Amino acid sequence: MAVIGSQRIVIAGAAATVRLGYQRAAQLGAWRIEGDRLVAEVREVDAFRITQAPLTLEITYPEGAPTRRPIGEVTIYHGQLAARLLPKR
């Protein structure tokens, strides 16, 4: 978790993917990371793969390499995914 003074850094984006290995477990819409918590809109989900481990959040950019971060404690409720970012392996 990144804290500067008494403020937390918040990162947000328009789309991301949750992967189980190279396979897609979920396609996400708008997402937000605050501290070590991820919250995102779920566009598509594979009900089996999203329950497996290890899962990785993948954020792609128009140019350059994607950002990948392991996630755990995934919950999907009413079309919204919540998960905890794990330390990088």
C-alpha positions as CSV (number, residue, x, y, z in Angstrom):
1,M,0.0,0.0,0.0
2,A,1.3,3.4,-0.9
3,V,0.6,6.2,1.6
4,I,2.0,9.7,1.2
5,G,1.4,11.7,4.3
6,S,-2.2,10.9,5.2
7,Q,-3.3,10.2,1.6
8,R,-3.6,6.9,-0.2
9,I,-2.7,6.6,-3.8
10,V,-5.6,5.6,-6.0
11,I,-5.2,4.1,-9.5
12,A,-8.1,3.6,-11.9
13,G,-8.7,2.5,-15.4
14,A,-11.2,1.6,-18.1
15,A,-10.5,-2.1,-18.6
16,A,-8.4,-5.0,-17.3
17,T,-8.3,-8.8,-17.4
18,V,-8.0,-11.4,-14.7
19,R,-6.0,-14.5,-15.8
20,L,-5.5,-18.0,-14.6
21,G,-2.2,-18.7,-16.2
22,Y,-2.6,-17.6,-19.8
23,Q,-6.4,-18.3,-19.8
24,R,-8.9,-15.4,-19.2
25,A,-10.9,-15.8,-16.0
26,A,-12.7,-12.5,-16.2
27,Q,-12.8,-9.4,-18.4
28,L,-13.2,-6.3,-16.4
29,G,-14.6,-2.9,-17.2
30,A,-13.9,0.2,-15.1
31,W,-11.6,-0.7,-12.2
32,R,-10.1,1.1,-9.2
33,I,-7.3,0.2,-6.9
34,E,-7.0,1.8,-3.5
35,G,-4.2,0.5,-1.2
36,D,-4.3,-3.2,-1.7
37,R,-8.0,-3.5,-2.7
38,L,-9.3,-3.9,-6.3
39,V,-12.9,-3.1,-7.2
40,A,-14.1,-3.5,-10.8
41,E,-17.1,-3.9,-13.1
42,V,-17.3,-7.5,-14.4
43,R,-18.0,-7.7,-18.2
44,E,-17.5,-11.4,-18.6
45,V,-16.5,-14.2,-16.2
46,D,-15.6,-17.8,-16.4
47,A,-17.3,-19.2,-13.2
48,F,-14.8,-22.0,-12.8
49,R,-11.5,-20.2,-13.6
50,I,-12.3,-17.3,-11.3
51,T,-12.4,-19.7,-8.3
52,Q,-9.0,-21.1,-9.0
53,A,-5.5,-20.0,-8.0
54,P,-3.2,-18.3,-8.8
55,L,-5.0,-15.4,-10.4
56,T,-3.3,-12.4,-12.0
57,L,-4.6,-9.0,-12.7
58,E,-3.4,-7.8,-16.1
59,I,-3.6,-4.1,-17.1
60,T,-2.6,-3.4,-20.7
61,Y,-1.6,-0.1,-22.3
62,P,-1.5,1.1,-25.9
63,E,2.3,1.0,-25.8
64,G,4.7,-1.0,-23.6
65,A,4.5,-4.0,-21.5
66,P,1.4,-4.8,-19.4
67,T,1.3,-4.6,-15.6
68,R,0.6,-7.9,-13.9
69,R,-0.1,-8.3,-10.2
70,P,-1.2,-11.4,-8.3
71,I,-4.6,-11.2,-6.7
72,G,-6.5,-13.3,-4.1
73,E,-9.7,-13.3,-2.0
74,V,-11.8,-12.7,-5.1
75,T,-15.5,-12.0,-4.6
76,I,-18.1,-11.3,-7.4
77,Y,-21.4,-9.9,-6.3
78,H,-24.0,-8.1,-8.5
79,G,-21.6,-7.7,-11.4
80,Q,-18.8,-6.2,-9.3
81,L,-15.5,-7.9,-8.5
82,A,-13.6,-7.2,-5.3
83,A,-10.1,-8.7,-4.7
84,R,-7.0,-8.1,-2.7
85,L,-3.7,-7.4,-4.4
86,L,-1.0,-9.8,-3.2
87,P,2.8,-9.2,-3.0
88,K,4.6,-9.8,-6.3
89,R,6.1,-13.3,-6.5
